């Protein structure tokens, strides 16, 4: 075994995104998903503010942890987008309510 030890590789997400934005088509694709990512951020922030785990949210929703995990990861998948009712139940489990804002 090598005695060189662990040498972490630094990653600058901001710099990587700036570089990616220069690739053809990337900026358009990134911006097209902005609403989906904003919705996902809202869900994750609600859970974080509630201090609850996926398991705890699942119990409050009457579902499984894997269903909550799928919900949190499905916001970017048009084939498996959650229903408004599911989002409302998730919000309620977090002690929140859903407000729809069209701008």
C-alpha positions, 0 to 999 in steps of 0.5 A: 500500500502507498504511504502517500496518503489521501490528497483531495481534489479541489472542486470549484462549482462556480468555476465549473459552471462558468466553464460549462456555460461556454459550451454550445447549448448548455446555457439554454438547457440550464435555463430551461430547467431553472423552474424545475430546480427552483421547485426542487430547492423549495422542497428540500429547503422545506424539509431542511427547515422542518428538521425532518428526515426523509423517513419522518416525512414519509411517515407523515405522508403515509408513504415510504422513504423511497417514495419521498426520495423519488419525489425529491429526485423526480422534479426534473423528470417530466415522465415522473413529475409529482402531482400537485396533491403529492407536493401539497402533502409533502409541504404539509408534512414539513409544516408548510403550505403550497403557494403557486405564484405565476409571474 
